Amino acid sequence: MRTHTTALKRCLAVGAVALAAFSLQPGGAQAAPAKEPGPFVVGGVRAQQGEFPWMVRLSMGCGGALYTRQIVLTAAHCVNGSGPNTSITATTGVVDLESSQAVKVNSTQVLQAPGYNGSGKDWALIKLAEPVNQPTLTIADTTAYNSGTFTVAGWGADKEGGAQQRYLLKADVPYVDDATCNSAYGGGTIPAEEICAGKLDTGGVDTCQGDSGGPMFRKDDSGSWIQVGIVSWGTGCARPGYPGVYTKVSTFAKDIAAGAAGLGG
């Protein structure tokens, strides 16, 4: 079973002295209890400028990726429902969040996954006030790429309980099969909707608080990056025996495409 004390969403309570188990929801800018605090990239190294140009940092303390030039794909637990919302600022175009070259655009509307209730269906779309001149990240619409070694990236903590990062970090994480991951979490995962990755035996590499909503991705058969997961939850960060749990993008590809079409971005 997932518990509030050990398995937490990997979202950040912005401004907190410590990384507490809270998810700062946009909308009314209210901090609500999260089921599991999210990870930052643990065991990672700095990404190079332009290496992952579709990466987005969101002002509520989450990550995301450009699904289109005007729509960010992130996690459902990072937002507070669907509807008009101008409270979120998306920062993109840089690996250094303090760079003068950073592009900052406010949100106009949010679509949280229909039927999201805190378990599974952990995806959301944020429409920006205007398109940004950055490449987008294709999402997987089949299960063909749901194995192998994945890459994760984010500005979250670089160790459990650590500080958020100024520079984008990246790391590689190996696939953990559904049965093994579900067993690790005592039957608490949803294999049809979630995909797991991490170094099960040794730990040491993972996403963490502040990485929620960011992409997990790999190369497709043509050598292009493709998104297979969305940072969702886990027990602690990079602990042995507890891989990171990600939204399985291929399960929701059609719903995401329909949602983006509805937002008109």
Rosetta blueprint (number, residue, H / E / L):
1 M L
2 R L
3 T L
4 H L
5 T L
6 T L
7 A E
8 L E
9 K E
10 R L
11 C L
12 L L
13 A L
14 V L
15 G L
16 A L
17 V L
18 A L
19 L L
20 A L
21 A L
22 F E
23 S E
24 L E
25 Q E
26 P L
27 G L
28 G L
29 A L
30 Q E
31 A E
32 A E
33 P E
34 A L
35 K L
36 E L
37 P L
38 G L
39 P L
40 F L
41 V L
42 V E
43 G L
44 G L
45 V E
46 R E
47 A L
48 Q L
49 Q L
50 G L
51 E L
52 F L
53 P L
54 W L
55 M E
56 V E
57 R E
58 L E
59 S L
60 M L
61 G L
62 C E
63 G E
64 G E
65 A E
66 L E
67 Y E
68 T E
69 R L
70 Q L
71 I E
72 V E
73 L E
74 T E
75 A L
76 A H
77 H H
78 C H
79 V L
80 N L
81 G L
82 S L
83 G E
84 P E
85 N L
86 T L
87 S L
88 I L
89 T E
90 A E
91 T E
92 T E
93 G L
94 V L
95 V L
96 D E
97 L L
98 E L
99 S L
100 S L
101 Q L
102 A L
103 V E
104 K E
105 V E
106 N E
107 S E
108 T E
109 Q E
110 V E
111 L E
112 Q E
113 A L
114 P L
115 G L
116 Y L
117 N L
118 G L
119 S L
120 G L
121 K L
122 D L
123 W L
124 A E
125 L E
126 I E
127 K E
128 L E
129 A L
130 E L
131 P L
132 V L
133 N L
134 Q L
135 P L
136 T L
137 L L
138 T E
139 I E
140 A L
141 D L
142 T L
143 T H
144 A H
145 Y H
146 N L
147 S L
148 G L
149 T E
150 F E
151 T E
152 V E
153 A E
154 G E
155 W L
156 G L
157 A L
158 D L
159 K L
160 E L
161 G L
162 G L
163 A L
164 Q L
165 Q L
166 R L
167 Y E
168 L L
169 L E
170 K E
171 A E
172 D E
173 V E
174 P E
175 Y E
176 V E
177 D L
178 D H
179 A H
180 T H
181 C H
182 N H
183 S H
184 A H
185 Y L
186 G L
187 G L
188 G L
189 T L
190 I L
191 P L
192 A L
193 E L
194 E E
195 I E
196 C E
197 A E
198 G L
199 K L
200 L L
201 D L
202 T L
203 G L
204 G L
205 V L
206 D E
207 T L
208 C L
209 Q L
210 G L
211 D L
212 S L
213 G L
214 G L
215 P E
216 M E
217 F E
218 R E
219 K E
220 D L
221 D L
222 S L
223 G L
224 S L
225 W E
226 I E
227 Q E
228 V E
229 G E
230 I E
231 V E
232 S E
233 W E
234 G E
235 T E
236 G L
237 C L
238 A L
239 R L
240 P L
241 G L
242 Y L
243 P L
244 G E
245 V E
246 Y E
247 T E
248 K E
249 V H
250 S H
251 T H
252 F H
253 A H
254 K H
255 D H
256 I H
257 A H
258 A H
259 G H
260 A H
261 A H
262 G H
263 L H
264 G L
265 G L
